[in-house]
Amino acid sequence: MSDRPPRSAAPDPSSAGDGHEVPGVRLGLPAAGSGSAAGWPRRFAGLAVDWVLATLIGRFLLGDVLGRDFAPLAVLLVMHWLLVSTLGMTIGHAVAGTAVRRLDAPRPVGFARGALRAVLLVLVLPAVVFDVDRRGLHDKAAGTVVVRR
């Protein structure tokens, strides 16, 4: 008789096989494919696209009004707030193949959650402090997650 627990025939879907959790599975997201937690390369690519667009719009269209240094940040904030709140993605998210979803319901993020998420995103620090599910503090506060489309 052995003291070892019986081995399960089915692999644990929350494990990557190497003892690490698969991001998003404990939140009810699939382990891979559409709807799974978006990886860092996609997220950085989406943010880079959004930042370039915000910089171009801010500096060339609003630079005289808001100042050349502040305008891109203001544009990024408004762009994220309006687009994520209504469409669930910014232009950068669309290019990178990601979207922002609520965790509690299959509905749009909404303006209140979108505003909270956008403000915390542009503060930077909340966005770079994250958990095993790749959710930054801005996503945790808004009850959202970035997923693959």
N, CA and C of each residue as an Amber inpcrd file, in Angstrom:
protein
   447
   0.8360000  -1.1810000   0.0000000   0.0000000   0.0000000   0.0000000
   0.8800000   1.2440000   0.0000000   0.4940000   2.2270000  -0.8120000
   1.2880000   3.4380000  -0.9740000   0.6560000   4.5940000  -0.2150000
   1.5170000   5.5210000   0.2720000   1.0320000   6.7180000   0.9560000
   0.7760000   7.8600000  -0.0200000   1.0990000   7.6490000  -1.2840000
   0.9100000   8.6980000  -2.2900000  -0.5650000   8.8060000  -2.6800000
  -1.0390000  10.0430000  -2.9420000  -2.4210000  10.1990000  -3.3950000
  -2.5630000   9.6450000  -4.8100000  -3.7680000   9.1980000  -5.1810000
  -3.9570000   8.6660000  -6.5320000  -3.7440000   9.7570000  -7.5720000
  -3.1990000   9.3710000  -8.7160000  -2.9540000  10.3120000  -9.8020000
  -4.2210000  10.4480000 -10.6270000  -4.5290000  11.6470000 -11.0130000
  -5.7000000  11.8980000 -11.8360000  -5.3610000  11.5860000 -13.2870000
  -6.3010000  11.0030000 -14.0020000  -6.0760000  10.6760000 -15.4130000
  -6.1580000  11.9190000 -16.2720000  -6.9690000  12.8870000 -15.8860000
  -7.1270000  14.1090000 -16.6730000  -6.1590000  15.1720000 -16.1750000
  -5.5150000  15.9060000 -17.1050000  -4.6220000  16.9760000 -16.6800000
  -5.4170000  18.1290000 -16.0670000  -4.8050000  18.8030000 -15.1260000
  -5.4210000  19.9550000 -14.4770000  -5.3900000  21.1360000 -15.4440000
  -6.5560000  21.6800000 -15.8840000  -6.5650000  22.7660000 -16.8580000
  -5.9890000  24.0710000 -16.3170000  -5.8890000  24.2250000 -15.0000000
  -5.3380000  25.4520000 -14.4390000  -3.8260000  25.3970000 -14.3210000
  -3.2220000  24.2760000 -14.6850000  -1.7720000  24.1250000 -14.5780000
  -1.1420000  24.0880000 -15.9590000  -0.0070000  24.7180000 -16.1030000
   0.7120000  24.7180000 -17.3690000   1.5340000  23.4500000 -17.5330000
   1.4740000  22.5510000 -16.5750000   2.2380000  21.3150000 -16.6480000
   3.5760000  21.4190000 -15.9430000   3.9760000  22.6330000 -15.6120000
   5.2610000  22.8280000 -14.9570000   5.0840000  23.3600000 -13.5380000
   3.8770000  23.2030000 -12.9910000   3.6260000  23.6570000 -11.6280000
   3.1340000  25.0860000 -11.5430000   3.0570000  25.7930000 -12.6740000
   2.5900000  27.1720000 -12.6810000   1.1490000  27.2280000 -13.1740000
   0.3810000  28.1530000 -12.6160000  -0.9990000  28.3270000 -13.0470000
  -1.0450000  28.9810000 -14.4250000  -2.0290000  28.5960000 -15.2220000
  -2.2740000  29.2390000 -16.5050000  -3.0480000  30.5190000 -16.2110000
  -2.5490000  31.6770000 -16.6540000  -3.2390000  32.9350000 -16.3690000
  -4.6850000  32.9220000 -16.8530000  -5.5870000  33.3720000 -15.9860000
  -6.9850000  33.5270000 -16.3250000  -7.8800000  32.3390000 -16.0430000
  -7.3260000  31.1360000 -15.9250000  -8.1600000  29.9450000 -15.7360000
  -8.9270000  30.0170000 -14.4230000  -8.2990000  30.4850000 -13.3720000
  -9.0080000  30.5680000 -12.0910000 -10.0930000  31.6330000 -12.1110000
 -10.0990000  32.4930000 -13.1430000 -11.1460000  33.4970000 -13.3090000
 -12.2860000  32.9800000 -14.1790000 -12.1390000  31.7500000 -14.6750000
 -13.1510000  31.1720000 -15.5420000 -12.8810000  31.3480000 -17.0210000
 -11.6880000  31.8500000 -17.3630000 -11.3200000  32.0280000 -18.7640000
 -10.7170000  30.7400000 -19.3050000 -10.7870000  30.5170000 -20.6230000
 -10.1410000  29.3330000 -21.1860000  -8.6190000  29.4270000 -21.0440000
  -7.9550000  28.2840000 -21.0900000  -6.4950000  28.2450000 -20.9410000
  -5.7740000  28.7960000 -22.1650000  -6.3910000  28.6900000 -23.3380000
  -5.7570000  29.1550000 -24.5680000  -6.8190000  29.5630000 -25.5720000
  -6.4140000  30.2910000 -26.5970000  -7.3190000  30.6730000 -27.6660000
  -8.1680000  31.8910000 -27.3380000  -9.2150000  32.0750000 -28.1260000
 -10.1170000  33.2070000 -27.9610000 -10.7340000  33.2140000 -26.5660000
 -10.6970000  34.3770000 -25.9220000 -11.2520000  34.5150000 -24.5830000
 -10.2770000  34.2370000 -23.4650000  -9.0730000  33.7500000 -23.7890000
  -8.0630000  33.4990000 -22.7550000  -7.3580000  34.8050000 -22.3950000
  -6.6860000  34.8210000 -21.2650000  -5.9630000  36.0180000 -20.8340000
  -4.9040000  36.3680000 -21.8710000  -4.8930000  37.6230000 -22.2800000
  -3.9420000  38.0760000 -23.3000000  -2.5190000  38.0640000 -22.7480000
  -1.5840000  37.6730000 -23.5830000  -0.1730000  37.6430000 -23.1910000
   0.4650000  39.0180000 -23.2570000   1.6480000  39.1120000 -22.6750000
   2.3410000  40.4040000 -22.6170000   2.6910000  40.9780000 -23.9820000
   3.1740000  40.1860000 -24.9610000   3.4970000  40.7960000 -26.2610000
   2.2880000  41.4860000 -26.9060000   1.1400000  40.8520000 -26.8630000
  -0.0680000  41.4670000 -27.4340000  -0.4460000  42.7400000 -26.6680000
  -0.3500000  42.6750000 -25.3690000  -0.7250000  43.8360000 -24.5670000
   0.2110000  45.0100000 -24.8110000   1.5100000  44.7520000 -24.8790000
   2.4690000  45.8250000 -25.1390000   2.2970000  46.3840000 -26.5410000
   2.0260000  45.5260000 -27.5140000   1.8170000  45.9880000 -28.8920000
   0.5910000  46.9070000 -28.9520000  -0.4870000  46.5000000 -28.2970000
  -1.6880000  47.3310000 -28.2840000  -1.4500000  48.6790000 -27.6250000
  -0.7470000  48.6780000 -26.5070000  -0.4410000  49.9320000 -25.8180000
   0.4670000  50.8130000 -26.6670000   1.4220000  50.2140000 -27.3720000
   2.3270000  50.9890000 -28.2390000   1.5450000  51.6760000 -29.3560000
   0.6200000  50.9530000 -29.9700000  -0.2060000  51.5520000 -31.0310000
  -1.0180000  52.7010000 -30.4540000  -1.6510000  52.4820000 -29.3140000
  -2.4570000  53.5440000 -28.6900000  -1.5970000  54.7510000 -28.3280000
  -0.3920000  54.5090000 -27.8220000   0.4730000  55.6220000 -27.4150000
   0.9230000  56.4330000 -28.6260000   1.2500000  55.7690000 -29.7290000
   1.6480000  56.4820000 -30.9510000   0.4830000  57.3420000 -31.4460000
  -0.7140000  56.7670000 -31.5040000  -1.8870000  57.5320000 -31.9380000
  -2.1600000  58.7140000 -31.0040000  -2.1010000  58.4800000 -29.7110000
  -2.3410000  59.5500000 -28.7400000  -1.2930000  60.6470000 -28.8630000
  -0.0590000  60.2600000 -29.1120000   1.0150000  61.2490000 -29.2670000
   0.8030000  62.0910000 -30.5140000   0.4660000  61.4320000 -31.6240000
   0.2280000  62.1760000 -32.8640000  -0.9580000  63.1280000 -32.7240000
  -2.0530000  62.6400000 -32.1960000  -3.2440000  63.4790000 -32.0190000
  -2.9660000  64.5850000 -31.0040000  -2.3750000  64.2320000 -29.8860000
  -2.1230000  65.1980000 -28.8250000  -1.1650000  66.2970000 -29.2200000
  -0.0710000  65.9180000 -29.8290000   0.9400000  66.9310000 -30.1510000
   0.5660000  67.7960000 -31.3360000  -0.0700000  67.1960000 -32.3390000
  -0.3330000  67.9640000 -33.5530000  -1.7060000  68.6200000 -33.5870000
  -2.6730000  68.0760000 -32.8710000  -4.0070000  68.6800000 -32.8920000
  -4.3350000  69.4410000 -31.6210000  -3.8210000  68.9830000 -30.4870000
  -4.1720000  69.6090000 -29.2130000  -2.9790000  70.1920000 -28.4600000
  -1.8090000  70.1210000 -29.0650000  -0.5930000  70.5700000 -28.3870000
  -0.6240000  72.0180000 -27.9620000  -1.2360000  72.8830000 -28.7820000
  -1.2990000  74.3010000 -28.4390000  -2.2960000  74.5630000 -27.3100000
  -3.3030000  73.7170000 -27.2060000  -4.3390000  73.9090000 -26.1920000
  -3.9100000  73.3280000 -24.8450000  -3.4440000  72.0790000 -24.8510000
  -3.1120000  71.3720000 -23.6090000  -1.6230000  71.3350000 -23.2840000
  -0.7990000  71.7350000 -24.1970000   0.6420000  71.6310000 -24.0080000
   1.1580000  70.3520000 -24.6500000   2.2900000  70.4210000 -25.3040000
   2.8150000  69.2830000 -26.0770000   3.1600000  68.0730000 -25.2080000
   3.4480000  68.2720000 -23.9470000   3.8010000  67.1450000 -23.0830000
   2.5700000  66.4960000 -22.4370000   1.5700000  67.2790000 -22.0920000
   0.3840000  66.7540000 -21.4130000  -0.6710000  66.2300000 -22.3880000
  -0.7450000  66.8100000 -23.5760000  -1.7980000  66.4640000 -24.5370000
  -1.8410000  64.9720000 -24.8850000  -0.7030000  64.3040000 -25.1700000
  -0.7930000  62.8750000 -25.4890000  -1.3740000  62.0390000 -24.3470000
  -1.0430000  62.3700000 -23.1330000  -1.5740000  61.6360000 -21.9780000
  -3.0860000  61.8530000 -21.8430000  -3.5210000  63.0860000 -22.0650000
  -4.9550000  63.3860000 -22.0080000  -5.7030000  62.6510000 -23.1090000
  -5.1350000  62.6000000 -24.3000000  -5.7630000  61.8860000 -25.4160000
  -5.8170000  60.3930000 -25.1080000  -4.7450000  59.8270000 -24.5630000
  -4.7250000  58.4090000 -24.2100000  -5.8220000  58.1020000 -23.1830000
  -5.9620000  58.9590000 -22.1910000  -6.9890000  58.7680000 -21.1660000
  -8.3900000  58.7830000 -21.7860000  -8.6950000  59.7890000 -22.5800000
 -10.0260000  59.9100000 -23.1790000 -10.2760000  58.7750000 -24.1710000
  -9.2620000  58.4300000 -24.9570000  -9.3960000  57.3490000 -25.9310000
  -9.7120000  56.0270000 -25.2200000  -8.9650000  55.7040000 -24.1850000
  -9.2120000  54.4700000 -23.4390000 -10.5770000  54.5010000 -22.7610000
 -10.9210000  55.6210000 -22.1630000 -12.2030000  55.7160000 -21.4700000
 -13.3690000  55.4910000 -22.4370000 -13.4060000  56.2320000 -23.5240000
 -14.5480000  56.1400000 -24.4360000 -14.6050000  54.8100000 -25.1900000
 -13.4760000  54.3720000 -25.7300000 -13.4890000  53.1680000 -26.5570000
 -13.6590000  51.8840000 -25.7390000 -12.9660000  51.7750000 -24.6230000
 -13.1070000  50.5740000 -23.7920000 -14.5000000  50.5300000 -23.1680000
 -15.0190000  51.6720000 -22.7550000 -16.3480000  51.7210000 -22.1370000
 -17.4440000  51.2590000 -23.0800000 -17.3280000  51.6050000 -24.3510000
 -18.3990000  51.3120000 -25.3090000 -18.1300000  50.0900000 -26.1790000
 -16.9180000  49.9910000 -26.7240000 -16.5930000  48.9150000 -27.6660000
 -15.8360000  47.7560000 -27.0270000 -15.2690000  47.9950000 -25.8400000
 -14.4880000  46.9570000 -25.1810000 -13.0700000  46.8730000 -25.6990000
 -12.6700000  47.8130000 -26.5370000 -11.2960000  47.8210000 -27.0510000
 -10.9480000  49.1750000 -27.6390000  -9.6640000  49.4720000 -27.5940000
  -9.1460000  50.6540000 -28.2600000  -8.6530000  50.2290000 -29.6430000
  -8.1530000  51.1720000 -30.4020000  -7.5810000  50.8410000 -31.7090000
  -6.3840000  49.9150000 -31.5220000  -5.5690000  50.1790000 -30.5230000
  -4.4200000  49.3200000 -30.2310000  -4.8350000  47.9030000 -29.8560000
  -5.8800000  47.7850000 -29.0460000  -6.3920000  46.4510000 -28.7060000
  -6.8270000  45.7240000 -29.9730000  -7.5470000  46.4230000 -30.8540000
  -8.0330000  45.8010000 -32.0920000  -6.8680000  45.3240000 -32.9540000
  -5.8440000  46.1370000 -33.0880000  -4.6720000  45.7630000 -33.8860000
  -3.9600000  44.5550000 -33.2730000  -3.8750000  44.5160000 -31.9530000
  -3.1610000  43.4360000 -31.2510000  -4.0140000  42.1800000 -31.0570000
  -5.2900000  42.2500000 -31.3890000  -6.1540000  41.0810000 -31.2260000
  -6.5900000  40.8340000 -29.8000000  -6.7810000  41.9180000 -29.0440000
  -7.2160000  41.7930000 -27.6530000  -8.4740000  42.6290000 -27.4180000
  -9.0860000  42.4270000 -26.2790000 -10.2590000  43.2050000 -25.8760000
 -10.3260000  43.2320000 -24.3570000 -11.0550000  44.1790000 -23.8270000
 -11.2540000  44.2910000 -22.3870000 -12.6660000  43.8020000 -22.0800000
 -12.7590000  42.8660000 -21.1510000 -14.0510000  42.2730000 -20.7840000
 -14.3020000  42.4430000 -19.2880000 -15.5590000  42.5870000 -18.9430000
 -15.9500000  42.5620000 -17.5290000 -15.9000000  41.1250000 -17.0460000
 -15.5790000  40.9410000 -15.8010000 -15.5700000  39.5960000 -15.2250000
 -16.9340000  39.1740000 -14.7020000 -17.7590000  40.1330000 -14.3170000
 -19.0270000  39.7960000 -13.6690000 -20.2010000  39.6170000 -14.6140000
 -20.0980000  40.0590000 -15.8510000 -21.2360000  39.9680000 -16.7660000
 -20.7710000  40.1390000 -18.2100000 -21.4460000  39.4950000 -19.1410000
 -21.0880000  39.6430000 -20.5560000 -21.7280000  40.8920000 -21.1650000
 -21.3710000  42.0620000 -20.6410000 -21.8810000  43.3190000 -21.1610000
 -20.7080000  44.2870000 -21.3360000 -20.9810000  45.4260000 -21.9780000
 -19.9050000  46.4160000 -22.1300000 -19.3360000  46.8460000 -20.7810000
 -18.1100000  47.2920000 -20.8010000 -17.4290000  47.7080000 -19.5740000
 -18.2100000  48.8230000 -18.8810000 -18.7320000  49.7700000 -19.6330000
 -19.5060000  50.8750000 -19.0660000 -18.6210000  52.0640000 -18.7230000
 -19.2430000  53.2280000 -18.6510000 -18.4840000  54.4700000 -18.4830000
 -17.8300000  54.6200000 -17.1090000 -18.4820000  54.1910000 -16.0520000
 -17.8840000  54.3400000 -14.7130000 -16.6520000  53.4490000 -14.5780000
 -16.7870000  52.1770000 -14.9190000 -15.6270000  51.2600000 -14.8420000
 -14.5500000  51.6700000 -15.8320000 -14.9790000  52.0970000 -17.0160000
 -14.0220000  52.5300000 -18.0300000 -13.2230000  53.7410000 -17.5870000
 -13.8910000  54.6790000 -16.9070000 -13.1990000  55.8740000 -16.4070000
 -12.1880000  55.5000000 -15.3260000 -12.6040000  54.6590000 -14.3930000
 -11.6920000  54.2180000 -13.3360000 -10.4740000  53.5210000 -13.9250000
 -10.7170000  52.6060000 -14.8620000  -9.6280000  51.8580000 -15.4920000
  -8.6830000  52.7940000 -16.2480000  -9.2450000  53.7610000 -16.9900000
  -8.4260000  54.6830000 -17.7850000  -7.5650000  55.5860000 -16.9050000
  -8.1540000  56.1110000 -15.8410000  -7.3900000  56.9830000 -14.9260000
  -6.2360000  56.2080000 -14.2990000  -6.5050000  55.0020000 -13.8340000
  -5.4400000  54.2050000 -13.2160000  -4.3910000  53.7800000 -14.2520000
  -4.8090000  53.5550000 -15.4880000  -3.8560000  53.2020000 -16.5480000
  -2.8590000  54.3290000 -16.7990000  -3.3470000  55.5600000 -16.9180000
  -2.4370000  56.6630000 -17.2090000  -1.5760000  57.0520000 -16.0080000
  -1.9500000  56.5970000 -14.8190000  -1.0760000  56.8070000 -13.6590000
   0.1200000  55.8530000 -13.6810000   0.1120000  54.8940000 -14.5690000
   1.1570000  53.9090000 -14.8620000   1.3660000  52.8770000 -13.7560000
   1.6890000  53.2800000 -12.5520000   2.0200000  52.3150000 -11.5020000
   0.9410000  51.2500000 -11.3010000  -0.3470000  51.6190000 -11.2300000
  -1.3530000  50.5570000 -11.0730000  -1.3610000  49.5580000 -12.2310000
  -0.9720000  49.9890000 -13.4160000  -0.9760000  49.1000000 -14.5770000
   0.2090000  48.1330000 -14.5840000   1.2870000  48.4870000 -13.9140000
   2.4620000  47.6090000 -13.9320000   2.5590000  46.7160000 -12.6920000
   1.6510000  46.8860000 -11.7460000   1.5580000  45.9910000 -10.5990000
   0.4520000  44.9980000 -10.9370000   0.8260000  43.7410000 -11.1380000
  -0.1360000  42.7670000 -11.6560000  -0.0700000  41.4550000 -10.8920000
  -1.0580000  40.5890000 -11.1470000  -1.1250000  39.2940000 -10.4770000
  -0.8620000  38.1520000 -11.4490000  -1.0360000  36.9270000 -10.9980000
  -0.7580000  35.7370000 -11.8020000  -1.6700000  35.6570000 -13.0290000
  -2.8170000  36.3280000 -12.9870000  -3.7560000  36.3190000 -14.1130000
  -3.5010000  37.4530000 -15.0970000  -2.3930000  38.1490000 -14.9340000
  -1.9850000  39.2670000 -15.7880000  -2.9460000  40.4520000 -15.6780000
  -3.5710000  40.5990000 -14.5180000  -4.4650000  41.7230000 -14.2790000
  -3.7330000  42.7610000 -13.4450000  -3.5820000  43.9550000 -14.0240000
  -2.9980000  45.0490000 -13.2730000  -3.9970000  45.5790000 -12.2650000
  -3.5280000  46.4400000 -11.3870000  -4.4280000  47.0220000 -10.3940000
  -5.5610000  47.7980000 -11.0660000  -5.3040000  48.3640000 -12.2480000
  -6.3600000  49.0840000 -12.9560000  -7.4700000  48.1280000 -13.3930000
  -7.1170000  46.9060000 -13.8060000  -8.1180000  45.9100000 -14.1790000
  -8.8340000  45.3580000 -12.9470000  -8.0880000  45.1360000 -11.8880000
  -8.7060000  44.6030000 -10.6660000  -9.7160000  45.5960000 -10.0940000
  -9.3650000  46.8670000 -10.0790000 -10.2590000  47.8970000  -9.5470000
 -11.5310000  48.0310000 -10.3940000 -11.3940000  47.8560000 -11.7020000
 -12.5420000  48.0050000 -12.6050000 -13.2970000  46.6950000 -12.8010000
 -12.7600000  45.5910000 -12.3040000 -13.4240000  44.2930000 -12.4950000
 -13.3430000  43.8150000 -13.9260000 -12.2020000  44.0930000 -14.5710000
 -12.0290000  43.7220000 -15.9780000 -10.8110000  42.8380000 -16.1800000
 -10.6910000  42.2960000 -17.3790000  -9.5450000  41.5010000 -17.7650000
  -9.3140000  41.7020000 -19.2610000  -8.0590000  41.6880000 -19.6850000
  -7.7300000  41.8060000 -21.1070000  -7.6120000  40.3900000 -21.6650000
  -8.3970000  40.1190000 -22.7100000  -8.4460000  38.7790000 -23.2890000
  -8.0770000  38.8130000 -24.7680000  -7.7370000  37.6300000 -25.2840000
  -7.5090000  37.4800000 -26.7220000  -8.8490000  37.4530000 -27.4290000
  -8.8920000  38.0670000 -28.6200000 -10.1380000  38.0120000 -29.4020000
 -10.1250000  36.8240000 -30.3120000
